[in-house]
Amino acid sequence: MISVDAYRETVTELLGRTPATTLPLAEAAGFVLAEDVHAGVSLPPFDNSAMDGYAVRAADVAGAAAGSPVTLPVADDIPAGRVDVATLEPGTAHRIMTGAPLPPGADAIVMVEETDGGTVDVRISKAAAAGDHVRRTGEDVERGVVALRAGTVLGHSQLGLAAAVGLAELSVHRPLSVLVVSTGTELVEAPNPLRHGQIYESNSVMLAAALRELGCRVAVVRSVVDDVEEFRKIIEPELADADLLITSGGVSAGAYEVVKDALTGQGVQFQKIAIQPGGPQGCGHWNGVPVVTLPGNPVSVLVSFEAFLRPALLSAMGHTDVDRRRVRARLSEAMTSPSSRRQFRRGFYTPTEGEVTGVVGPRGGPGSHLLAAFTQANCLIVLPEGVGEVAEGDEVDVLLL
């Protein structure tokens, strides 16, 4: 069997890295920056006022106090956005608004709360030191420096900074276009009635939702019957627009394994991975398109997505932080695991106040069909290869979902 780590690396290499594309800022949220962003302007781009108040020379108000205010004539009015700012002459003040340019000759701002708010003459009741309430050019970002590094995930603050340094669009890693295919003659799509021996199809719904959460573009083909020619006939035309094909079902060792039968010898390798659940897997290329084939049971699909696909997809779209947060926790009950495999069990993790480790307990058994238990879980308990039993109170690794 192939180890979990080796297979994860194989899937990551299969996908590679998506090329860059240019998007307007309004459409770039959640994408990963493909190139460094250099500031085209300084922030602030000019010395400006941090307060509504009066621009002055500090020397002119050095003796101001509550009991003995200094009175200065108001020689000008400077709202934010004014571009023709006159020089401040000695012994005068300019009324100024927040964000407005500091006039030449001024070296301090007196807040309006420390004055009588006059518009012809102003009485100032507090001394100011040079630099008070002045935002200096480049105090936040200097022109020409790297404002955002390649690999940055673009959120609201990053997009705000890009706009502030004069950019209208950004180069980002293109999202993956993924074709999701569920297979199995037994599958029925809700709300059609079930006949005995049939089940409702859910894997494509789960996979599509998980992929969209990562920012992928998703197309879905549901419930392809277990017929090789029919599978190829339906899926091959859909590959033209796909960066990746993900299938569920049809990869085990029995009969009627449609994915395995259709893609063996077509560039896809099928193998057993040392994981529980989700041992039968496959990956490769079909008609030049990367393919990852997953088992059919729903918990196997979700565990496989977490173990192999999620990190590979994030890496392909430029992310550097691709792993779930991992913590240590004490087991609330004993567990068993096949020692030849790495077991991923659904669990519920509770932090313990004042302690480094929290407490975790399994939700549901190890069966790959127990989907409801996954909805009650907030983590995966990881029992490594070589471990057959763990006792209540033992510490284990936990992946927080």
N, C-alpha and C positions, 0 to 999 in steps of 0.2 A: 504494500500500500504506500501511496505517496503521503508525505507529512503535510499537515495543515499549512505550515509556514512555506514549504516549497511550492505547494499549489497556489497559495496566495500570490507568491512572486510570479508564478507562471501567468496567472490571470492579469496581474498588473502589467507585465511586459506585453501581453497580448494586445492590450488597449493602447499602450503608448501615451502620447500627449496630444490633445486636440490642437489644431492650428489657431492662430489669433484671428479675431475679427474686430471690427470697430463698431461701437455702439454709442448712441447719444446717452448722456448722463441719465436721462429719465428712464432708460431701459436697462441700465447696467447694474442695478442692485442685485447682490448675491453672486455676481460673477467674480472671477479672479483676474486681477490685473496681469497682463502679459508683458508689459514693459514698465521700466521706471518712469515716473512722472516728475519732470523738472518744473519748478515754479517759474512761470513767465513773468511774474511780478512779485514784489515783496509784499508781505502782509505784516502790518498795514503798509500800503503803498506810499504813504506820506505821514508825517507827524500829524496827529489829530487829537481832539479832545475826548477824554474818557467820561466827561460829565457835561451836563447842562450848567453853564456858568459864565465866567468872564476870563478871557485871555489877558494876562498882565505880564509885566516884568516883576519878578519876585522882589527886586530892590525897591520898587515903588510902593509895595504893601508890607514892607518889613516891620513897620511899627504898628500895624493894625491889630486891634484887640476889641473885645466886646464893649469895653467902656470907653474906648477912644478909636472909633472907626476912621478909616482913610477914605476920603471921597475922591473919585476920579471921573472925568468926563467920559461918556461912552461914545467913542469915535466911529464905531462901525458895528454892524450886525452880521453874524456869519452863521447861516443855517447849514445843515448837512447838504452836501452836493454843490456848494458854491465853488467855482473854479477861479474867480478873479479876486483873490484875497489881498487886501492892501496891507502894507507894513504897519505894525503897531508902533506908534511914536511914544517916546518916553513920557511918563506922566499921564497916560491915557489907558483906557480899557476897551476891549471889544467884546460885546456880548456874543456868546458862542454856544452852539448846540452840540450834543454828543455826536461824535463821528465827523464833525466839521474840521477842515484843515486848520492847523495852528498857524496863525499869521506870523510872517517873518518879524523878528524883534521880540516876540513873546517867548517866555520860558516856563510859564506855569499857568495852571487853570485854578481859579477860585470857584468852588461850587456855589450855585445860586442860593443854597440854604445858608451860606455864610455871608450873604449880602441882603440888601433891601429890595433887590430885583429891579432897580432903576433902569430906565431906557435912555434918559438924557444924562443924568449923573448917577453913579452907583456908590453906595456906602458899603465898604468892605470891613467886616468885623473880625477877620482872622488873618494872620500873616500866612504867606505861602512860601514854600521853598522851591528852588528851581527843579523842574521835573514833576511837580505835583500834578497828578491827574492828566499826564501827557502820555499818549501811546506813541512810541517811537517807530520810525520806519524800519521794517524788517524784524521787529521785536518777536513776532510769531514765526515767520518764515522769511528767509532772505532769497532774493531773486537768484535763480540759477541752481539752487540746491535741489536735491531729491526730496520732493514733498511726499511721495508715496512710492514704496518699493514694489517691484514685480513680485507677484505671489500674494499680494494683499487681497483679502476678501473684501469686496466693496459693499459697505453698509452706508447708512445715512450720513455719518460723520465724514467718511472718506469721500463720498460723492460731494458733500458740501465743500470740503477742502479743494477738490478738483475744480469745482466751479469758481471758488474764491481766487484761485491762481490763474484763472482765465481760460479754462478748458471747457469745450462744449461736448466733447466725445472722448472715449477712452478705448485703448486696445486691450481686449480681454480674451481669455481662452473661450473658444466656442463651446457651447453646451453639446453634449452627446445626444444624437438622435438614436433612440433605442426602440427596436421592434420586439415586443413581448408576445410570445406564443404559448398558449396552453394546449396540451394534447391529452386525448383520452376519449374513447368512444362512450365511456360511462358518464361523461360530463354533460350537464344540462345548465342552461343559463336561466336564472330567475327572471321573471316570475313563472316560467313554464312549469307545469306540474311534473313531479318526479314519478317514474315507474320503478318497480322493485328492481334493485341492482344499479340504480343511477344515483348520482350525487350532484349537488350544485357546484358549479365552477367558481373558485375563489382565488386561485393562485394569480391569475392575471390582474385581478383587482388589487391585490396586495402589492405585487411587484410594480405595477404602474404608479400606485400611490407613493411607494418608497422611492422610486426613481424621480418622480416629480418633486418630492421633498428635497432632493439633491440638486435640482435645477435642470434635469434632463428633459429633453423633448421625447414624448412617448407615443408610439402607435401600438395598437393591440389587435391581435387575431386570437379569438377565443375558441376553445373546444374543437380543435382539429381532430378528426377521427383517426383511429389507428390503422391507417392505410398509407403505405409508403408513397405510392404514386400521387395520391390525393394530397399528402403533406407537401411534396415537392411542387405540385401544381399550384397550391394555394400560396406557399411561402416564397418561392423564388421570385415572383414579380414584385414582392414587397421589399426585397433587399436593396433595391436601387437607392432608396432614400435613407438607409440605415447605416449608422456607424457601428452598431452592435446588435446581434440577435441573441436574445435570452429565451430559452425554452424551459418549460416545466413538464415533467413526466416523460415516460418512454425511454429511460436510460438504464434500467436495471438489467438483470441477467436472464429474465424470463422471456416468454414468447410475447408477441404483439408490442414490442418495444420500438415504437415507430420512429422516434428521433434517432435512436442508436442504429436501427436498420437503414434509415434514409441517409445518414451522414457518415457512417463508417466507410472509409475509403474515399471520402470526399474532402479530406483535410481536417477532420475533427477526430481527436483522440479521446477514447473513453477509458476511464480508470477508476480505481477505488482509492478514496482518500481516507486517511486515518482520523476520521471525525465521526461523532455521533450526536445528533442524527445527520444524515446527508451524505453517506459514504459514496454512492455512485454519482460520478460527475463526468463532464466532458468539456473540452474546449479546443479551439483551433480556428480555422477559416473555412468558410463555404462561399464559393464564388467571390473570393476576395474580401468578404465581410467577416470580422471577428465574431465568433460564436461561443457562448457559454451555455451549457446544457445542465439544468438542475433536476433533481429528483421530483417526484410528483406529490409526495405528502406535504401538506402546507407548512408544518413546523420545519421540515427539512429545507423548504424553500426559504423561509425567513432566516434560519440559522446560516444557510449557505450565503445568503445575501449579506449578512453581517460579517461573516468570516472572510469572504473572498471578494464579493462584488462591490460592496460599499467602499472599502478602501481603494480598490482599483479605479472605480468610477471617479472618486474625488481626486485621486492623483492625476487621472487623465485630463481633468478639467482644471488643473493647475494648483490645486490645494496642496499645502505642505503638511497641515495637521489633518490626518486622515483617520486617526484611530479614536474609538470611543474612550472616554475617561475610564481608567482602570483603578480600582481601589481594593484594599484587603478587607475582609469581613469574617466574623466568626459565624459558623454554621449553627442554626437553631435546631437542627436535627441531623442524624447520620445519613450518609448517602453512599451509593455504590456506583461504579463506573467500569466499563470494559477497559482493562489496563492497556490494551493495544491501541486505544484511540483516545483522542482528546474530546471529552464530552462537554457539550454546552447545554446547560439546563436552565429553564426559565426560573427566575427567582424574584423575590421582593426584598429590596435592601432598605434598611432603616439606619440612618446615622445614629451614633450614640454620643450624646452631649458630653464633652470633656474628654473623649477618648479618640485615639487615632483610628481605630477600627470600629466599624458598625456591626450590625447583625444582619444576616441574610438567611432566608429559608426558601426551599424550592416551592414552586407552584406547579402542580400537576406532576405526572410521572415522566419518564424519559420517552414515552411513545411519540412518534413523529406525526401522529394524527390528532394530538390533543391541542387543538388550536385555541380553545376557550381559555386555557391556562395562560397562553401568551398575552391575552388581553388583561390579565390580572398581574402581569409581571412588569417590573421596571428595570430589570437587569438580566444578564446572563451569567450564571455561575460556571466558571471554567475549571474543570477537573482535568489535569494534564495527563499525557501518556505516562504509563508506568504506575498510575495510582488506581487501585481497585476499590479502596474503601476510604472514607473519611468519617471521622467521628463527630458527634455533637461537640461544639466548642472549638473544633479545629479551624484554622484560618485558611481561607481560599481566595483566589482571585475573582473579582467581579467586574464585568463590563456594564457600565451604567447606560441604559437606553434612554 
